[in-house]
Amino acid sequence: MSATFDEIIDRRRTNCRKWDAACQLFGNDEVLPMWIADMDFAVPAAVARAVQERADHEIYGYPHKEERFYQAIQNWLLRRHGWQVQPDWILGNPGVVSAISTAILAFTEPGDKIIIQPPVYPPFFSCVTKNNRQLVENPLRLVNGQYQMDFEDLTGKLDGVKLLLLCNPHNPVGRSWTRQELLRLGQLCVERGIVIVSDEIHADLILPGSIHTPMASLSPEIASLTVTCMAASKTFNVAGLYTSIALIADRKLRQRFNGILEALDLNGGNLFGITALIAAFEEGEAWLDELLTYLDDNVRYMMDFFAQQVGGITLARPEATYLAWLDCRELQLSQARLKKFFIQEAKVGLNDGMTFGRTGEGFMRLNYGCPRTILEEGLGRIAQAVRLL
């Protein structure tokens, strides 16, 4: 255990969506929030210090991304993932979701087919449908307790597809896709000229025993069709600063993507987000390594707890992220009843599995990016409620 991550920080009344919007969302002020994907940990001291120093300047005009911004990203990706990128590949934007919509607008037309792999992060659905594109679902398969890509199903659905949205690592199931899986997926897209938009926002939250492979690092051919979306936001808990990057090796793809960014005025940046990203990537590595150990310990505790004390709920061991995909199907509750059970009886606020697609029926998503005492409290509430069913 770590004193750094054991500290309980009261986030109420800080304009915090996770805690301050919980009563509005769940209709119950007794609910313990374990839902939206940010953590209940303080940011690295170096990040807090850099943001405070910039705030002390007291003029918050339009920002500029200097060479240090690009160098910090290049060095980080090379150190953590062995991926060498060029500075002109890097395009700033407010967030991964806006980057996904930017890519959809840049590389497809209304009515075009776009593939997603549910259960998956809810904006994957909305970015497609709200931009008037045709959603094609290639559901993941749960095989012997592990989610896998269904390549047979995928191959039969690729005709006419223009773009594939990849979640790597995968939210909510916690898979860190292997090099072999990604190569097979990438080759299918290369053969058909399908653009890959790879959401890699959880790339640095890889738990011990797994590795992250950036999709665009696999081969020049795959890189030529790939838009990689990344940020420091999930890793260093700075999501509220709305700073993300897209990495695009191919010049023509990059020009089209940047053209939409400029048309929508999404390329300016957040003054404090830029500052936080640089500090995190330059000085946050030791903090991150300690965080990953803490999260892995939380996973061990959670896996043991469900196995020993909660009948009817199981989960595949996460390989990445701080999100657990709870399989509640053995409770034999309808989805509406399941939601009511967690909110009104367990008094724990989780994400409804159905928001991740139809294959999320019977599932809920739990955020374990919190101090152990909060995790213990939440799991204890669930166990007690299950025993009373």
C-alpha positions in Angstrom: 0.0 0.0 0.0 1.1 3.6 -0.6 0.5 6.7 1.4 0.4 8.6 -1.8 -2.7 6.8 -3.0 -4.2 5.9 0.3 -5.1 9.5 1.1 -8.8 10.3 1.1 -9.4 13.6 -0.7 -12.9 15.1 -0.4 -13.9 16.0 -3.9 -17.4 17.3 -3.1 -18.2 20.9 -3.9 -15.3 21.2 -6.4 -17.4 21.1 -9.6 -16.5 17.4 -9.8 -18.8 15.4 -12.1 -18.0 12.1 -10.4 -19.1 13.2 -6.9 -21.1 16.5 -7.3 -23.4 15.1 -10.1 -23.9 11.7 -8.4 -27.1 12.6 -6.6 -28.6 14.1 -9.8 -27.6 11.0 -11.8 -28.5 8.3 -9.4 -31.3 10.1 -7.5 -29.7 9.1 -4.2 -27.3 11.2 -2.1 -26.2 8.0 -0.2 -24.6 6.5 -3.4 -20.9 5.9 -3.4 -19.7 7.1 -6.8 -17.6 4.5 -8.6 -18.5 5.3 -12.2 -17.0 7.9 -14.5 -13.4 7.3 -15.6 -11.3 9.6 -13.5 -9.4 8.7 -10.3 -9.8 9.8 -6.7 -6.0 10.4 -6.5 -4.1 13.6 -6.3 -2.1 14.4 -9.5 1.7 14.1 -9.3 3.4 16.8 -7.3 5.3 18.0 -10.4 2.1 18.5 -12.3 0.4 20.4 -9.5 3.5 22.5 -9.1 3.7 23.4 -12.8 0.1 24.3 -13.0 0.3 26.5 -9.9 3.4 28.2 -11.1 1.7 29.0 -14.4 -1.5 30.2 -12.6 0.7 32.5 -10.5 1.6 34.4 -13.6 -2.0 35.8 -13.6 -2.3 36.4 -17.3 -4.2 33.5 -19.1 -4.0 34.5 -22.7 -4.1 32.3 -25.8 -1.6 29.4 -25.5 1.2 28.3 -27.9 2.6 24.8 -28.1 6.4 25.3 -28.1 9.0 22.7 -29.0 9.1 21.4 -25.5 5.5 20.2 -25.8 6.3 18.0 -28.8 9.6 16.8 -27.4 7.9 15.7 -24.1 5.5 13.6 -26.1 8.2 12.1 -28.4 10.4 11.2 -25.4 7.5 9.7 -23.5 6.3 7.5 -26.3 9.8 6.3 -27.0 10.6 5.5 -23.4 7.3 3.9 -22.5 6.3 2.1 -25.7 9.4 2.1 -28.0 7.5 4.1 -30.5 9.4 6.8 -32.4 7.2 9.5 -33.7 8.0 12.8 -35.5 6.9 16.1 -34.2 4.8 17.0 -37.3 2.7 13.9 -36.6 1.3 15.4 -33.4 -1.9 17.5 -33.6 -3.4 19.0 -30.5 -7.1 18.8 -29.8 -9.5 19.1 -26.8 -10.1 15.4 -26.3 -10.3 11.9 -27.7 -14.0 12.1 -28.3 -13.7 15.3 -30.4 -10.8 13.7 -32.2 -13.0 10.7 -33.1 -15.7 12.9 -34.5 -13.0 14.9 -36.3 -11.7 11.8 -38.0 -15.2 10.7 -39.0 -15.8 14.1 -40.6 -12.4 14.0 -42.3 -12.4 10.5 -43.7 -16.0 9.5 -44.3 -19.3 10.9 -45.8 -22.8 10.7 -44.5 -24.1 7.2 -44.8 -20.7 5.5 -44.8 -20.2 2.4 -42.7 -18.0 2.6 -39.6 -17.2 -0.5 -37.5 -17.0 -0.6 -33.7 -16.4 -3.6 -31.3 -18.9 -3.6 -28.4 -19.2 -3.6 -25.6 -17.3 -0.4 -25.9 -17.0 3.2 -24.7 -20.4 4.8 -25.3 -19.2 7.8 -27.4 -18.1 5.3 -30.1 -21.8 4.8 -30.8 -22.8 8.4 -30.6 -19.9 9.8 -32.6 -21.0 7.6 -35.5 -24.8 8.0 -35.3 -24.8 11.8 -34.5 -22.6 12.4 -37.6 -25.1 10.5 -39.7 -22.9 7.5 -40.5 -23.9 3.8 -40.5 -23.0 1.9 -37.4 -21.7 -1.7 -38.0 -21.1 -3.7 -34.9 -18.5 -6.4 -34.5 -19.1 -7.7 -31.0 -16.2 -9.1 -28.9 -16.5 -12.7 -27.8 -16.1 -13.8 -24.2 -14.0 -17.0 -24.4 -12.9 -18.8 -21.2 -13.1 -15.7 -19.2 -11.3 -13.4 -21.7 -12.7 -11.1 -24.3 -11.4 -11.7 -27.9 -11.9 -10.1 -31.2 -14.3 -12.1 -33.5 -12.3 -12.0 -36.7 -14.7 -14.4 -38.5 -17.6 -12.0 -37.9 -15.5 -9.0 -38.7 -14.3 -10.3 -42.1 -17.9 -10.8 -43.1 -18.8 -7.2 -42.3 -16.0 -5.3 -44.0 -17.5 -4.7 -47.4 -18.1 -1.0 -47.9 -16.6 -0.1 -44.5 -14.6 3.2 -44.6 -13.4 3.4 -41.0 -12.8 1.3 -37.9 -12.9 2.6 -34.4 -10.5 0.6 -32.2 -10.3 0.8 -28.4 -6.7 -0.1 -27.5 -6.5 -0.8 -24.5 -10.2 -1.7 -24.4 -12.7 0.2 -22.3 -14.7 -1.4 -20.6 -13.4 -5.0 -20.8 -9.8 -4.1 -19.9 -8.0 -6.0 -22.6 -4.6 -4.9 -23.7 -4.6 -6.3 -27.2 -1.6 -8.4 -28.2 0.7 -7.6 -31.1 -0.7 -10.6 -33.0 -4.3 -9.5 -32.6 -3.5 -6.0 -33.7 -1.5 -7.2 -36.7 -4.3 -9.4 -37.9 -6.8 -6.5 -37.5 -4.4 -4.1 -39.2 -3.8 -6.3 -42.2 -7.6 -6.7 -42.8 -7.8 -2.9 -42.9 -4.8 -2.4 -45.1 -6.1 -4.9 -47.6 -9.3 -2.9 -47.9 -8.0 0.7 -47.4 -10.0 1.1 -44.1 -8.9 4.0 -41.9 -8.2 3.0 -38.3 -8.9 5.4 -35.5 -7.2 4.0 -32.5 -8.3 5.3 -29.1 -5.2 4.8 -27.0 -6.1 7.1 -24.1 -5.4 4.3 -21.6 -2.1 3.3 -23.2 -0.1 4.1 -20.1 -2.4 2.3 -17.7 -1.1 -1.2 -18.5 -1.0 -3.4 -15.4 2.0 -5.7 -14.6 2.2 -8.7 -16.9 0.8 -6.9 -20.0 2.2 -4.5 -22.5 0.8 -1.9 -24.8 1.4 -2.0 -28.5 0.5 1.3 -30.4 -1.4 0.3 -33.5 0.6 2.6 -35.7 3.9 1.2 -34.5 3.2 -2.2 -36.2 4.2 -1.4 -39.8 4.5 1.5 -42.2 1.5 0.2 -44.1 -0.7 0.1 -40.9 0.7 3.5 -39.8 -0.3 5.0 -43.2 -4.0 4.3 -42.4 -4.0 5.0 -38.6 -5.0 8.0 -36.5 -3.9 7.4 -32.9 -5.7 9.3 -30.2 -3.8 9.8 -26.9 -3.7 12.1 -23.8 -2.2 12.5 -20.4 -5.7 12.8 -18.9 -6.5 9.3 -17.8 -3.0 8.4 -16.8 -2.3 11.5 -14.6 -5.9 12.4 -13.6 -6.0 15.7 -15.5 -9.1 15.1 -17.7 -10.7 18.4 -16.6 -7.9 20.3 -18.5 -9.2 19.0 -21.9 -5.9 18.4 -23.7 -5.4 15.5 -26.1 -3.3 14.7 -29.1 -3.8 12.8 -32.4 -0.7 11.2 -34.0 -0.9 10.7 -37.8 2.1 9.6 -39.8 0.5 9.9 -43.3 0.7 13.5 -44.6 -2.5 13.3 -46.6 -4.5 11.9 -43.7 -2.9 14.5 -41.4 -3.9 17.4 -43.7 -7.5 16.2 -43.9 -7.8 15.7 -40.2 -6.1 19.1 -39.5 -8.5 20.8 -42.0 -11.5 19.7 -39.9 -9.7 20.8 -36.7 -9.1 24.2 -38.1 -12.6 24.5 -39.5 -14.1 23.8 -36.1 -11.4 25.8 -34.3 -10.4 22.8 -32.2 -6.7 23.2 -32.5 -5.9 26.0 -30.1 -5.3 24.2 -26.8 -5.8 24.7 -23.1 -3.1 26.7 -21.4 -3.1 24.7 -18.2 -3.6 21.4 -20.1 -0.5 22.0 -22.1 1.5 22.8 -18.9 0.2 19.7 -17.2 1.0 17.4 -20.1 4.6 18.6 -20.3 5.1 18.2 -16.5 3.5 14.8 -16.5 5.5 13.4 -19.4 8.8 15.0 -18.2 8.5 14.3 -14.4 5.6 11.9 -13.8 7.1 8.5 -14.6 8.0 7.4 -11.0 4.5 8.4 -9.9 2.9 6.4 -12.7 5.0 3.3 -11.8 3.8 3.6 -8.2 0.2 4.1 -9.4 0.3 0.9 -11.6 1.5 -1.1 -8.6 -1.3 0.3 -6.5 -4.0 -0.4 -9.1 -2.7 -3.9 -9.5 -3.0 -4.4 -5.8 -6.6 -3.1 -6.0 -7.3 -5.7 -8.8 -5.9 -8.5 -6.6 -8.1 -7.4 -3.7 -11.2 -7.0 -5.9 -10.7 -10.4 -7.7 -10.3 -12.2 -4.3 -13.3 -10.4 -2.8 -15.7 -11.3 -5.6 -14.5 -14.9 -5.7 -14.8 -15.4 -1.9 -17.6 -13.1 -0.8 -19.9 -12.2 -3.6 -21.9 -15.0 -5.4 -23.4 -14.2 -8.7 -20.9 -11.5 -9.8 -17.6 -12.3 -11.7 -15.1 -10.4 -13.8 -12.3 -11.1 -16.2 -9.1 -9.9 -14.8 -8.3 -6.4 -16.3 -5.0 -6.2 -18.1 -5.2 -2.4 -18.4 -7.2 0.7 -17.3 -8.7 1.2 -13.8 -12.1 -0.1 -14.9 -13.7 -3.4 -14.0 -16.4 -5.0 -16.2 -18.7 -6.8 -13.7 -20.6 -9.8 -15.1 -23.8 -9.9 -13.0 -25.8 -12.3 -15.2 -25.9 -15.0 -12.6 -28.0 -12.7 -10.4 -30.7 -13.2 -13.0 -32.0 -9.6 -12.8 -33.3 -7.6 -15.7 -31.1 -4.6 -16.6 -33.6 -2.2 -15.1 -33.7 -4.2 -11.9 -29.9 -4.5 -11.9 -29.5 -0.8 -12.1 -32.0 -0.3 -9.3 -30.3 -3.0 -7.2 -26.9 -1.2 -7.3 -28.3 2.3 -6.7 -31.1 1.6 -4.2 -29.9 -1.5 -2.4 -26.1 -1.6 -2.7 -26.0 2.3 -2.8 -23.0 2.2 -5.2 -23.0 4.3 -8.4 -21.7 2.3 -11.4 -22.0 2.7 -15.2 -24.9 0.8 -16.7 -23.5 -2.0 -19.0 -26.2 -1.3 -21.6 -24.7 2.1 -22.4 -21.7 0.1 -23.8 -24.0 -1.6 -26.3 -26.5 -4.5 -26.4 -23.8 -7.0 -25.3 -23.5 -5.1 -22.1 -26.8 -6.5 -20.8 -26.3 -8.0 -17.4 -23.0 -6.1 -16.9 -22.0 -3.0 -14.9 -18.7 -1.1 -15.0 -16.9 -0.2 -11.7 -14.1 2.3 -11.3 -11.4 1.0 -9.0 -9.1 4.0 -9.4 -9.6 5.0 -5.8 -8.0 4.5 -2.3 -8.3 1.0 -1.0 -10.6 2.1 1.8 -13.1 3.4 -0.8 -12.9 0.2 -2.8 -13.4 -1.8 0.4 -16.5 0.2 1.2 -18.0 -0.1 -2.2 -17.4 -3.8 -2.5 -18.6 -4.4 1.0 -21.9 -2.6 0.1 -22.3 -4.8 -3.0 -21.6 -8.0 -1.0 -24.1 -7.1 1.7 -26.8 -6.2 -0.9 -26.2 -9.5 -2.8 -26.7 -11.5 0.4 -30.1 -9.8 0.9 -31.4 -10.6 -2.6 
